[in-house]
Amino acid sequence: MHKSRCTSALVLTQDIGAIPITTLGQAVTIIEPLHSNDNIVSALRRFQNDKNLKILPVVDHGRIMGKLCSSSFLEENIIGRYGFGYHINPKKKVRDMMEEFEATLEAETLIEEAAKIIKDLDIGVNIENICISQNGSYLGIIDVTLFLDVIMQINLQLAKGANPLTGLQGNETIQR
């Protein structure tokens, strides 16, 4: 039984001593990946054992191959068109069912830079998670909700330090 392991991400709204998140690597969620040769049963067990697991990265020797999203995996490969997909697909490998990640970014990428990259990808609201790599090898994923929360906190922090009349950086930002 594999369980997802999550690193603790410090969000700016936490206690005063919290370190602000500036790079993707600081907000990464580590999920034990599947291997591309794993079968449908191992993927199904992972989703059944962890009800909060929405995505499973697929990795082969550290290299990011793709992902399995719980909703589409269960709907297409377990239930199937006529309700017995599991019985039709028991020998299928994960590599036959996986989807590509919408974005794979390096852990050192700054949050603001990542936001620009994702915006330029033109993938719309369908992005589920962003895969994070370190030197080209799988590190974890960043949940888009957490990513958006971090960006919002950064923007709020900047707005707090802005001069209300001009909108330019205020004393707090200048002193920092």
SULKA-V151672 format. One record per helix or strand. SS is the DSSP state (H for helix, E for strand). FROM is the first residue (numbers start at 1). LEN is the number of residues. If there is no record, write none. Layout:
ss | from | len
SS | FROM | LEN
SS | FROM | LEN
//
This chain:
ss | from | len
E | 23 | 1
H | 24 | 4
E | 29 | 1
E | 34 | 2
E | 39 | 1
H | 40 | 10
E | 55 | 6
E | 63 | 7
H | 70 | 10
H | 85 | 4
E | 93 | 1
H | 94 | 4
E | 99 | 1
E | 104 | 3
E | 110 | 1
H | 111 | 11
H | 124 | 3
E | 129 | 6
E | 137 | 7
H | 144 | 17
E | 162 | 1
E | 169 | 1
H | 171 | 5
//
